[in-house]
Amino acid sequence: MSLALLVVSAALALPGLAQAAEFIGIVHPQRDLRLSVHVAGVVEQVLVQVGQRVAAGQVILRQEARLQTGERERRRIVLADTSELRSVEQRGQMIAGLVRDAEALYARAGTVSRDEVVKLRLELEAASGRAEQLREAEKRERAELDLAEREVALRELRAPIAGVVTAVERQAGEWAAPGEALVRLVDETVCELRVNVSPAAARKLSTGAVVPVRLDDSALPGAVNGRVTYVAPVVDAASALVEVRVQIANAERRIRPGVKARIRVEDGS
């Protein structure tokens, strides 16, 4: 459990009525990411700064990739060179015409020998076979270009979600390795209150239930509605409390994650 909670009020004192209690927790951004690079390398560019809002898919950081970029360009040139394939296809079309003419002459007048017809057919088969080889080679070159492009892409760190950059741990010229948290990216448009409640109160809550949440923020004096997304199935042995998570919409970004908030739940039988 992340926070030992305080029961700050017991509501109605009339006999036979269930009492209510307030439980205090902390509001967190629902998505708080620490981003790392895919491969080890030297940072070439950091394209964001702390406080900047980025879109999903936006490039945040680039690593040095001159070798990979050079290989990608080489693959593009190889793939673009289709001169031999065009030449072989044109030669095949010409030979096909000669075969048709030779077969017609051989059938009608016999002015062309059978050996000449067979020779032309073999040349046509050879041209067709070479053209097919070149087409397969083009497929391999396209696949190799795709791999080269992926190698370059691996050296770009992109934002997986839209959010705000709250930390940048590397600058240009520094070494970055997989597993190291280089950039912290927070999406605060949806927040989550994490609060620990008594087992009796937890029994009153269920996933999907709407509960009022009061924030300890003078700029937001009223309650906001939250939706219960998680009620722990076990009681924490150390605190004897149950973890509950409540999702709060924050599209206008009025709520600042890190603030305390409280929910009121019946805590009696």
MIDOSE-1310 file (N, C-alpha, C; in nm, 2 decimals, decimal comma, always signed):
residues 269
msla	+0,08/-0,12/+0,00/+0,00/+0,00/+0,00/+0,09/+0,12/+0,00; +0,05/+0,22/-0,08/+0,14/+0,34/-0,10/+0,13/+0,44/+0,01; +0,02/+0,45/+0,09/-0,01/+0,56/+0,18/-0,09/+0,51/+0,29; -0,05/+0,53/+0,42/-0,13/+0,50/+0,53/-0,24/+0,61/+0,55
llvv	-0,36/+0,57/+0,55/-0,47/+0,67/+0,54/-0,53/+0,70/+0,68; -0,59/+0,81/+0,68/-0,65/+0,87/+0,80/-0,80/+0,87/+0,79; -0,87/+0,82/+0,88/-1,01/+0,83/+0,89/-1,04/+0,96/+0,97; -1,09/+1,06/+0,90/-1,10/+1,20/+0,96/-1,23/+1,23/+1,02
saal	-1,34/+1,16/+0,98/-1,47/+1,19/+1,04/-1,56/+1,07/+1,04; -1,64/+1,07/+1,14/-1,74/+0,96/+1,15/-1,87/+1,04/+1,15; -1,96/+1,01/+1,06/-2,07/+1,10/+1,03/-2,18/+1,09/+1,13; -2,29/+1,03/+1,10/-2,41/+1,04/+1,18/-2,40/+0,96/+1,31
alpg	-2,45/+1,03/+1,42/-2,44/+0,96/+1,55/-2,58/+0,90/+1,59; -2,68/+0,90/+1,50/-2,81/+0,84/+1,54/-2,80/+0,69/+1,54; -2,86/+0,63/+1,64/-2,85/+0,49/+1,66/-2,91/+0,42/+1,53; -2,85/+0,31/+1,49/-2,90/+0,22/+1,39/-2,86/+0,27/+1,25
laqa	-2,80/+0,39/+1,24/-2,76/+0,44/+1,10/-2,62/+0,41/+1,08; -2,58/+0,37/+0,95/-2,44/+0,34/+0,92/-2,36/+0,47/+0,93; -2,24/+0,46/+0,98/-2,15/+0,57/+0,99/-2,07/+0,58/+0,85; -2,03/+0,71/+0,82/-1,95/+0,73/+0,70/-1,81/+0,78/+0,75
aefi	-1,71/+0,75/+0,67/-1,57/+0,79/+0,70/-1,51/+0,85/+0,57; -1,41/+0,94/+0,60/-1,34/+0,99/+0,49/-1,20/+0,93/+0,48; -1,15/+0,90/+0,36/-1,02/+0,83/+0,34/-0,94/+0,92/+0,25; -0,82/+0,95/+0,28/-0,73/+1,04/+0,21/-0,63/+0,96/+0,13
givh	-0,61/+1,00/+0,00/-0,51/+0,94/-0,08/-0,44/+1,05/-0,17; -0,36/+1,01/-0,26/-0,29/+1,10/-0,35/-0,34/+1,08/-0,49; -0,35/+1,19/-0,57/-0,39/+1,18/-0,71/-0,26/+1,17/-0,79; -0,27/+1,07/-0,88/-0,15/+1,04/-0,97/-0,20/+1,05/-1,12
pqrd	-0,11/+1,09/-1,21/-0,15/+1,08/-1,35/-0,16/+0,93/-1,38; -0,27/+0,90/-1,46/-0,29/+0,76/-1,49/-0,17/+0,70/-1,57; -0,11/+0,78/-1,66/+0,00/+0,74/-1,74/+0,12/+0,83/-1,71; +0,22/+0,77/-1,65/+0,34/+0,83/-1,61/+0,45/+0,74/-1,66
lrls	+0,51/+0,78/-1,77/+0,61/+0,69/-1,84/+0,75/+0,73/-1,83; +0,84/+0,64/-1,81/+0,98/+0,66/-1,81/+1,03/+0,60/-1,94; +1,08/+0,68/-2,04/+1,11/+0,62/-2,17/+1,26/+0,59/-2,18; +1,29/+0,49/-2,25/+1,42/+0,44/-2,28/+1,45/+0,42/-2,42
vhva	+1,57/+0,42/-2,47/+1,61/+0,39/-2,61/+1,61/+0,24/-2,63; +1,60/+0,20/-2,76/+1,60/+0,06/-2,80/+1,74/+0,00/-2,80; +1,84/+0,08/-2,84/+1,97/+0,03/-2,86/+2,07/+0,13/-2,79; +2,19/+0,08/-2,76/+2,29/+0,17/-2,70/+2,35/+0,26/-2,80
gvve	+2,38/+0,38/-2,76/+2,45/+0,47/-2,86/+2,46/+0,61/-2,80; +2,52/+0,70/-2,88/+2,55/+0,83/-2,84/+2,43/+0,92/-2,88; +2,38/+1,00/-2,79/+2,27/+1,09/-2,82/+2,32/+1,20/-2,92; +2,25/+1,21/-3,03/+2,28/+1,32/-3,13/+2,20/+1,44/-3,11
qvlv	+2,07/+1,43/-3,09/+1,98/+1,54/-3,07/+1,88/+1,51/-2,96; +1,85/+1,61/-2,88/+1,73/+1,61/-2,79/+1,64/+1,71/-2,84; +1,52/+1,67/-2,89/+1,43/+1,76/-2,96/+1,32/+1,82/-2,87; +1,32/+1,79/-2,74/+1,22/+1,84/-2,65/+1,29/+1,90/-2,53
qvgq	+1,21/+1,98/-2,45/+1,26/+2,03/-2,33/+1,15/+2,01/-2,22; +1,19/+2,02/-2,10/+1,10/+2,00/-1,99/+0,99/+2,10/-1,99; +0,87/+2,05/-1,98/+0,75/+2,14/-1,98/+0,68/+2,14/-2,12; +0,75/+2,08/-2,22/+0,69/+2,08/-2,36/+0,59/+1,98/-2,37
rvaa	+0,48/+2,01/-2,44/+0,37/+1,91/-2,46/+0,40/+1,85/-2,60; +0,39/+1,72/-2,61/+0,43/+1,65/-2,73/+0,31/+1,56/-2,77; +0,30/+1,53/-2,90/+0,20/+1,45/-2,96/+0,24/+1,31/-2,96; +0,15/+1,21/-2,97/+0,19/+1,07/-2,98/+0,26/+1,05/-3,11
gqvi	+0,37/+0,98/-3,11/+0,45/+0,96/-3,23/+0,56/+1,06/-3,26; +0,56/+1,17/-3,18/+0,66/+1,27/-3,21/+0,80/+1,23/-3,16; +0,90/+1,26/-3,24/+1,04/+1,22/-3,21/+1,08/+1,31/-3,09; +1,13/+1,24/-2,99/+1,18/+1,31/-2,87/+1,33/+1,32/-2,87
lrqe	+1,40/+1,22/-2,92/+1,54/+1,21/-2,91/+1,59/+1,12/-3,02; +1,71/+1,16/-3,08/+1,78/+1,08/-3,18/+1,92/+1,04/-3,14; +1,95/+0,92/-3,17/+2,09/+0,88/-3,14/+2,17/+0,88/-3,27; +2,30/+0,89/-3,26/+2,39/+0,89/-3,38/+2,36/+0,77/-3,46
arlq	+2,34/+0,79/-3,59/+2,30/+0,68/-3,68/+2,36/+0,69/-3,82; +2,48/+0,74/-3,83/+2,54/+0,77/-3,97/+2,56/+0,64/-4,04; +2,61/+0,53/-3,98/+2,63/+0,41/-4,05/+2,50/+0,35/-4,09; +2,40/+0,35/-4,01/+2,27/+0,30/-4,04/+2,20/+0,38/-4,16
tger	+2,22/+0,51/-4,15/+2,16/+0,60/-4,25/+2,23/+0,57/-4,39; +2,36/+0,56/-4,39/+2,43/+0,53/-4,51/+2,39/+0,39/-4,57; +2,37/+0,29/-4,49/+2,33/+0,16/-4,54/+2,19/+0,17/-4,59; +2,10/+0,25/-4,53/+1,97/+0,27/-4,58/+1,97/+0,33/-4,72
errr	+2,05/+0,43/-4,74/+2,06/+0,50/-4,87/+2,12/+0,41/-4,97; +2,21/+0,32/-4,94/+2,27/+0,23/-5,03/+2,16/+0,13/-5,08; +2,08/+0,08/-4,98/+1,97/-0,01/-5,02/+1,87/+0,06/-5,11; +1,84/+0,18/-5,08/+1,75/+0,25/-5,17/+1,80/+0,26/-5,31
ivla	+1,93/+0,29/-5,33/+1,99/+0,30/-5,46/+1,98/+0,16/-5,53; +2,02/+0,06/-5,46/+2,01/-0,08/-5,52/+1,87/-0,11/-5,56; +1,77/-0,08/-5,48/+1,64/-0,11/-5,51/+1,59/-0,03/-5,63; +1,63/+0,09/-5,64/+1,59/+0,18/-5,75/+1,65/+0,14/-5,89
dtse	+1,76/+0,07/-5,89/+1,82/+0,03/-6,01/+1,75/-0,09/-6,07; +1,66/-0,07/-6,16/+1,58/-0,17/-6,23/+1,62/-0,19/-6,38; +1,74/-0,13/-6,41/+1,77/-0,13/-6,56/+1,79/-0,27/-6,61; +1,85/-0,36/-6,54/+1,87/-0,49/-6,59/+1,74/-0,57/-6,61
lrsv	+1,65/-0,55/-6,51/+1,52/-0,62/-6,53/+1,45/-0,57/-6,65; +1,45/-0,43/-6,67/+1,38/-0,38/-6,79/+1,44/-0,43/-6,92; +1,57/-0,44/-6,92/+1,64/-0,49/-7,04/+1,61/-0,63/-7,07; +1,61/-0,72/-6,96/+1,58/-0,86/-6,98/+1,43/-0,88/-7,02
eqrg	+1,34/-0,80/-6,96/+1,20/-0,81/-7,00/+1,18/-0,77/-7,15; +1,24/-0,66/-7,19/+1,23/-0,62/-7,33/+1,29/-0,73/-7,43; +1,41/-0,79/-7,39/+1,47/-0,89/-7,47/+1,37/-1,01/-7,48; +1,31/-1,05/-7,36/+1,21/-1,16/-7,36/+1,10/-1,13/-7,46
qmia	+1,05/-1,01/-7,46/+0,94/-0,98/-7,55/+0,98/-0,99/-7,70; +1,10/-0,95/-7,73/+1,15/-0,96/-7,86/+1,17/-1,10/-7,90; +1,22/-1,18/-7,82/+1,24/-1,33/-7,85/+1,11/-1,40/-7,86; +1,01/-1,36/-7,78/+0,88/-1,42/-7,79/+0,82/-1,39/-7,93
glvr	+0,84/-1,27/-7,98/+0,79/-1,25/-8,11/+0,86/-1,33/-8,22; +0,99/-1,34/-8,20/+1,07/-1,43/-8,30/+1,03/-1,57/-8,29; +1,00/-1,62/-8,17/+0,95/-1,76/-8,16/+0,82/-1,78/-8,23; +0,73/-1,68/-8,21/+0,60/-1,70/-8,28/+0,61/-1,70/-8,44
daea	+0,70/-1,61/-8,48/+0,72/-1,60/-8,63/+0,79/-1,73/-8,68; +0,89/-1,78/-8,61/+0,96/-1,90/-8,65/+0,87/-2,02/-8,65; +0,79/-2,03/-8,55/+0,70/-2,14/-8,54/+0,60/-2,14/-8,66; +0,55/-2,02/-8,69/+0,46/-2,01/-8,80/+0,52/-2,05/-8,93
lyar	+0,65/-2,00/-8,96/+0,72/-2,04/-9,08/+0,75/-2,18/-9,08; +0,79/-2,24/-8,97/+0,82/-2,38/-8,97/+0,69/-2,47/-9,00; +0,58/-2,42/-8,95/+0,45/-2,50/-8,97/+0,40/-2,49/-9,11; +0,41/-2,36/-9,17/+0,35/-2,34/-9,30/+0,44/-2,38/-9,41
agtv	+0,57/-2,34/-9,41/+0,65/-2,35/-9,53/+0,78/-2,44/-9,50; +0,81/-2,45/-9,38/+0,93/-2,53/-9,35/+1,06/-2,45/-9,38; +1,05/-2,32/-9,40/+1,17/-2,24/-9,43/+1,26/-2,22/-9,31; +1,21/-2,25/-9,19/+1,29/-2,24/-9,07/+1,30/-2,38/-9,02
srde	+1,43/-2,41/-8,98/+1,45/-2,55/-8,93/+1,40/-2,57/-8,79; +1,38/-2,69/-8,75/+1,33/-2,72/-8,62/+1,43/-2,68/-8,51; +1,56/-2,70/-8,55/+1,67/-2,66/-8,45/+1,67/-2,51/-8,42; +1,63/-2,43/-8,52/+1,63/-2,28/-8,50/+1,51/-2,25/-8,41
vvkl	+1,40/-2,32/-8,43/+1,28/-2,29/-8,34/+1,32/-2,33/-8,20; +1,38/-2,45/-8,18/+1,41/-2,50/-8,05/+1,51/-2,40/-7,98; +1,61/-2,35/-8,06/+1,71/-2,25/-8,01/+1,64/-2,13/-7,95; +1,54/-2,08/-8,04/+1,47/-1,96/-7,99/+1,39/-1,98/-7,87
rlel	+1,33/-2,10/-7,86/+1,25/-2,13/-7,74/+1,34/-2,13/-7,62; +1,46/-2,19/-7,63/+1,55/-2,20/-7,52/+1,60/-2,06/-7,47; +1,62/-1,97/-7,57/+1,66/-1,83/-7,54/+1,54/-1,76/-7,47; +1,42/-1,79/-7,51/+1,30/-1,73/-7,44/+1,29/-1,78/-7,30
eaas	+1,31/-1,91/-7,28/+1,31/-1,97/-7,14/+1,42/-1,91/-7,05; +1,54/-1,89/-7,11/+1,65/-1,83/-7,04/+1,62/-1,69/-7,00; +1,56/-1,61/-7,09/+1,53/-1,47/-7,06/+1,42/-1,46/-6,95; +1,32/-1,55/-6,97/+1,21/-1,55/-6,87/+1,26/-1,59/-6,73
grae	+1,35/-1,69/-6,73/+1,41/-1,73/-6,60/+1,49/-1,62/-6,54; +1,57/-1,55/-6,62/+1,65/-1,44/-6,57/+1,56/-1,33/-6,51; +1,46/-1,30/-6,58/+1,36/-1,19/-6,54/+1,30/-1,23/-6,40; +1,27/-1,36/-6,39/+1,21/-1,40/-6,26/+1,31/-1,39/-6,15
qlre	+1,44/-1,43/-6,18/+1,55/-1,41/-6,08/+1,56/-1,27/-6,03; +1,55/-1,18/-6,13/+1,57/-1,03/-6,09/+1,45/-0,98/-6,01; +1,33/-1,04/-6,04/+1,21/-1,00/-5,96/+1,22/-1,05/-5,82; +1,27/-1,17/-5,80/+1,29/-1,22/-5,67/+1,40/-1,14/-5,59
aekr	+1,50/-1,10/-5,67/+1,61/-1,02/-5,61/+1,56/-0,89/-5,57; +1,46/-0,83/-5,64/+1,40/-0,70/-5,61/+1,32/-0,72/-5,48; +1,25/-0,83/-5,46/+1,18/-0,85/-5,33/+1,28/-0,86/-5,22; +1,39/-0,93/-5,23/+1,49/-0,94/-5,13/+1,55/-0,80/-5,10
erae	+1,57/-0,72/-5,20/+1,63/-0,58/-5,18/+1,53/-0,50/-5,11; +1,40/-0,51/-5,14/+1,30/-0,44/-5,07/+1,29/-0,47/-4,92; +1,30/-0,60/-4,89/+1,30/-0,65/-4,75/+1,43/-0,60/-4,68; +1,54/-0,60/-4,75/+1,66/-0,55/-4,69/+1,66/-0,40/-4,66
ldla	+1,59/-0,32/-4,75/+1,57/-0,18/-4,73/+1,48/-0,16/-4,61; +1,38/-0,24/-4,60/+1,29/-0,23/-4,48/+1,36/-0,25/-4,35; +1,45/-0,35/-4,35/+1,54/-0,38/-4,23/+1,63/-0,26/-4,20; +1,69/-0,20/-4,31/+1,77/-0,08/-4,29/+1,70/+0,04/-4,23
erev	+1,57/+0,05/-4,28/+1,49/+0,16/-4,23/+1,46/+0,14/-4,08; +1,43/+0,01/-4,05/+1,40/-0,02/-3,91/+1,52/+0,01/-3,82; +1,64/-0,02/-3,87/+1,76/+0,01/-3,79/+1,78/+0,16/-3,76; +1,74/+0,24/-3,86/+1,75/+0,38/-3,84/+1,64/+0,42/-3,74
alre	+1,52/+0,37/-3,75/+1,41/+0,40/-3,67/+1,43/+0,36/-3,52; +1,51/+0,25/-3,50/+1,55/+0,21/-3,36/+1,63/+0,32/-3,29; +1,69/+0,41/-3,36/+1,77/+0,51/-3,30/+1,70/+0,64/-3,29; +1,56/+0,63/-3,30/+1,48/+0,75/-3,27/+1,38/+0,71/-3,15
lrap	+1,38/+0,79/-3,05/+1,29/+0,77/-2,94/+1,17/+0,86/-2,96; +1,05/+0,79/-2,98/+0,92/+0,86/-3,01/+0,83/+0,85/-2,89; +0,75/+0,95/-2,88/+0,65/+0,95/-2,77/+0,54/+0,85/-2,79; +0,52/+0,75/-2,71/+0,41/+0,66/-2,73/+0,27/+0,71/-2,70
iagv	+0,27/+0,82/-2,63/+0,14/+0,89/-2,60/+0,16/+1,04/-2,61; +0,05/+1,11/-2,61/+0,05/+1,25/-2,60/+0,07/+1,29/-2,45; +0,15/+1,39/-2,42/+0,17/+1,43/-2,28/+0,26/+1,54/-2,27; +0,31/+1,56/-2,14/+0,40/+1,67/-2,11/+0,53/+1,60/-2,07
vtav	+0,64/+1,66/-2,12/+0,78/+1,61/-2,08/+0,81/+1,67/-1,94; +0,83/+1,59/-1,84/+0,86/+1,64/-1,71/+1,01/+1,62/-1,67; +1,08/+1,54/-1,74/+1,22/+1,52/-1,71/+1,30/+1,48/-1,84; +1,42/+1,53/-1,86/+1,51/+1,48/-1,96/+1,65/+1,46/-1,90
erqa	+1,69/+1,33/-1,90/+1,81/+1,29/-1,83/+1,94/+1,28/-1,91; +1,93/+1,30/-2,04/+2,05/+1,30/-2,13/+2,05/+1,41/-2,22; +2,17/+1,46/-2,26/+2,18/+1,57/-2,36/+2,27/+1,52/-2,47; +2,28/+1,59/-2,58/+2,35/+1,56/-2,70/+2,50/+1,53/-2,66
gewa	+2,55/+1,42/-2,71/+2,69/+1,38/-2,68/+2,70/+1,28/-2,57; +2,60/+1,26/-2,50/+2,60/+1,16/-2,38/+2,56/+1,02/-2,43; +2,61/+0,92/-2,36/+2,58/+0,78/-2,39/+2,44/+0,75/-2,33; +2,36/+0,67/-2,41/+2,23/+0,62/-2,37/+2,22/+0,48/-2,39
apge	+2,17/+0,40/-2,30/+2,16/+0,26/-2,31/+2,02/+0,21/-2,28; +1,98/+0,10/-2,34/+1,85/+0,04/-2,31/+1,83/+0,02/-2,16; +1,71/+0,05/-2,11/+1,68/+0,03/-1,97/+1,70/+0,15/-1,88; +1,77/+0,25/-1,93/+1,79/+0,37/-1,86/+1,68/+0,47/-1,89
alvr	+1,62/+0,52/-1,78/+1,51/+0,62/-1,80/+1,56/+0,75/-1,85; +1,54/+0,79/-1,97/+1,60/+0,91/-2,03/+1,50/+1,03/-2,03; +1,37/+1,00/-2,05/+1,27/+1,10/-2,06/+1,15/+1,05/-1,98; +1,09/+1,14/-1,90/+0,97/+1,12/-1,83/+0,85/+1,19/-1,90
lvde	+0,75/+1,11/-1,93/+0,64/+1,17/-2,01/+0,51/+1,14/-1,93; +0,43/+1,25/-1,90/+0,31/+1,24/-1,82/+0,19/+1,28/-1,90; +0,09/+1,20/-1,90/-0,04/+1,24/-1,95/-0,14/+1,26/-1,84; -0,17/+1,39/-1,81/-0,25/+1,42/-1,69/-0,39/+1,45/-1,73
tvce	-0,43/+1,41/-1,85/-0,57/+1,43/-1,89/-0,67/+1,33/-1,83; -0,61/+1,22/-1,77/-0,69/+1,13/-1,69/-0,60/+1,11/-1,57; -0,66/+1,13/-1,45/-0,59/+1,11/-1,32/-0,65/+0,99/-1,25; -0,58/+0,95/-1,15/-0,62/+0,83/-1,07/-0,59/+0,86/-0,92
lrvn	-0,69/+0,86/-0,84/-0,68/+0,87/-0,69/-0,65/+0,73/-0,64; -0,54/+0,71/-0,57/-0,50/+0,59/-0,51/-0,52/+0,61/-0,36; -0,61/+0,53/-0,30/-0,65/+0,55/-0,16/-0,67/+0,42/-0,09; -0,63/+0,41/+0,03/-0,65/+0,29/+0,11/-0,77/+0,31/+0,21
vspa	-0,86/+0,21/+0,20/-0,98/+0,22/+0,29/-0,99/+0,10/+0,38; -1,08/+0,11/+0,47/-1,10/+0,00/+0,56/-1,17/-0,12/+0,49; -1,15/-0,24/+0,54/-1,22/-0,35/+0,47/-1,37/-0,33/+0,47; -1,43/-0,27/+0,57/-1,57/-0,25/+0,57/-1,61/-0,15/+0,46
aark	-1,53/-0,04/+0,44/-1,56/+0,05/+0,34/-1,54/-0,01/+0,20; -1,44/-0,10/+0,19/-1,41/-0,16/+0,06/-1,53/-0,24/+0,01; -1,60/-0,30/+0,11/-1,72/-0,39/+0,07/-1,83/-0,30/+0,01; -1,83/-0,17/+0,04/-1,93/-0,08/-0,01/-1,90/-0,03/-0,16
lstg	-1,78/-0,06/-0,20/-1,73/-0,01/-0,33/-1,72/-0,13/-0,43; -1,75/-0,10/-0,56/-1,73/-0,20/-0,66/-1,68/-0,13/-0,79; -1,62/-0,20/-0,87/-1,57/-0,15/-1,00/-1,68/-0,09/-1,08; -1,66/+0,03/-1,13/-1,76/+0,10/-1,21/-1,84/+0,20/-1,13
avvp	-1,84/+0,19/-1,00/-1,92/+0,28/-0,91/-1,87/+0,42/-0,92; -1,96/+0,52/-0,92/-1,92/+0,66/-0,93/-1,92/+0,72/-0,78; -1,81/+0,78/-0,75/-1,80/+0,84/-0,61/-1,75/+0,98/-0,62; -1,80/+1,07/-0,53/-1,75/+1,21/-0,53/-1,61/+1,21/-0,47
vrld	-1,53/+1,29/-0,53/-1,39/+1,31/-0,48/-1,37/+1,46/-0,45; -1,32/+1,48/-0,33/-1,29/+1,62/-0,29/-1,14/+1,64/-0,29; -1,09/+1,74/-0,36/-0,95/+1,77/-0,37/-0,90/+1,87/-0,27; -0,78/+1,85/-0,21/-0,73/+1,95/-0,12/-0,66/+2,06/-0,20
dsal	-0,74/+2,13/-0,28/-0,69/+2,24/-0,37/-0,80/+2,35/-0,36; -0,75/+2,47/-0,31/-0,85/+2,58/-0,29/-0,91/+2,62/-0,43; -0,84/+2,60/-0,54/-0,89/+2,64/-0,67/-1,01/+2,55/-0,71; -1,02/+2,43/-0,65/-1,13/+2,34/-0,68/-1,20/+2,30/-0,56
pgav	-1,29/+2,39/-0,51/-1,35/+2,37/-0,38/-1,46/+2,26/-0,38; -1,52/+2,24/-0,49/-1,63/+2,14/-0,49/-1,58/+2,00/-0,52; -1,67/+1,90/-0,51/-1,64/+1,77/-0,54/-1,64/+1,74/-0,69; -1,56/+1,65/-0,74/-1,56/+1,60/-0,88/-1,60/+1,45/-0,87
ngrv	-1,66/+1,41/-0,98/-1,70/+1,27/-0,98/-1,58/+1,18/-1,03; -1,57/+1,07/-0,97/-1,47/+0,97/-1,01/-1,53/+0,84/-1,02; -1,47/+0,75/-1,10/-1,52/+0,61/-1,12/-1,42/+0,51/-1,06; -1,47/+0,42/-0,98/-1,39/+0,32/-0,92/-1,34/+0,22/-1,03
tyva	-1,21/+0,21/-1,04/-1,16/+0,12/-1,14/-1,09/-0,01/-1,08; -1,06/+0,00/-0,95/-0,99/-0,12/-0,89/-1,02/-0,12/-0,74; -1,06/-0,23/-0,69/-1,07/-0,26/-0,55/-0,99/-0,38/-0,52; -0,88/-0,37/-0,44/-0,79/-0,48/-0,42/-0,87/-0,60/-0,36
pvvd	-0,84/-0,72/-0,41/-0,91/-0,84/-0,35/-0,85/-0,89/-0,22; -0,74/-0,82/-0,17/-0,68/-0,87/-0,05/-0,66/-0,75/+0,04; -0,65/-0,77/+0,17/-0,62/-0,67/+0,27/-0,47/-0,67/+0,29; -0,41/-0,55/+0,30/-0,27/-0,53/+0,32/-0,24/-0,57/+0,47
aasa	-0,15/-0,67/+0,49/-0,12/-0,72/+0,62/-0,06/-0,61/+0,71; +0,02/-0,52/+0,65/+0,09/-0,42/+0,74/-0,01/-0,31/+0,79; -0,10/-0,27/+0,70/-0,19/-0,16/+0,74/-0,33/-0,20/+0,77; -0,36/-0,32/+0,74/-0,50/-0,37/+0,75/-0,60/-0,29/+0,67
lvev	-0,55/-0,23/+0,56/-0,64/-0,15/+0,47/-0,64/-0,22/+0,33; -0,74/-0,17/+0,25/-0,76/-0,22/+0,11/-0,73/-0,11/+0,01; -0,65/-0,14/-0,09/-0,62/-0,04/-0,19/-0,74/-0,02/-0,29; -0,77/+0,11/-0,31/-0,88/+0,14/-0,41/-0,83/+0,24/-0,51
rvqi	-0,86/+0,23/-0,63/-0,82/+0,33/-0,73/-0,95/+0,39/-0,80; -0,95/+0,52/-0,81/-1,06/+0,60/-0,86/-1,01/+0,68/-0,98; -1,07/+0,66/-1,09/-1,03/+0,74/-1,21/-1,11/+0,87/-1,22; -1,03/+0,98/-1,25/-1,09/+1,11/-1,26/-1,06/+1,18/-1,39
anae	-1,16/+1,22/-1,46/-1,14/+1,29/-1,59/-1,07/+1,43/-1,56; -0,98/+1,46/-1,65/-0,91/+1,59/-1,63/-0,87/+1,65/-1,76; -0,97/+1,65/-1,85/-0,94/+1,70/-1,99/-0,90/+1,84/-1,99; -0,95/+1,92/-1,90/-0,92/+2,07/-1,89/-0,79/+2,09/-1,81
rrir	-0,73/+1,99/-1,76/-0,61/+1,99/-1,68/-0,61/+2,09/-1,56; -0,73/+2,09/-1,50/-0,74/+2,17/-1,38/-0,68/+2,10/-1,25; -0,68/+1,97/-1,26/-0,62/+1,90/-1,14/-0,47/+1,87/-1,16; -0,40/+1,90/-1,06/-0,25/+1,88/-1,07/-0,22/+1,75/-1,00
pgvk	-0,17/+1,65/-1,07/-0,13/+1,53/-1,00/-0,03/+1,55/-0,88; -0,05/+1,48/-0,78/+0,03/+1,50/-0,66/-0,05/+1,56/-0,54; -0,16/+1,62/-0,58/-0,25/+1,68/-0,47/-0,32/+1,57/-0,39; -0,35/+1,60/-0,27/-0,42/+1,50/-0,18/-0,57/+1,51/-0,22
arir	-0,64/+1,40/-0,20/-0,79/+1,40/-0,23/-0,85/+1,30/-0,13; -0,98/+1,31/-0,12/-1,05/+1,22/-0,02/-1,18/+1,18/-0,08; -1,22/+1,06/-0,04/-1,35/+1,01/-0,07/-1,42/+0,97/+0,06; -1,55/+0,98/+0,06/-1,64/+0,95/+0,18/-1,72/+0,82/+0,15
vedg	-1,70/+0,73/+0,24/-1,76/+0,59/+0,22/-1,82/+0,55/+0,35; -1,94/+0,49/+0,34/-2,00/+0,43/+0,46/-1,90/+0,32/+0,51; -1,88/+0,33/+0,64/-1,78/+0,24/+0,70/-1,84/+0,16/+0,81; -1,97/+0,13/+0,80/-2,04/+0,05/+0,90/-2,11/-0,06/+0,84
s	-2,18/-0,14/+0,92/-2,25/-0,25/+0,87/-2,39/-0,21/+0,83
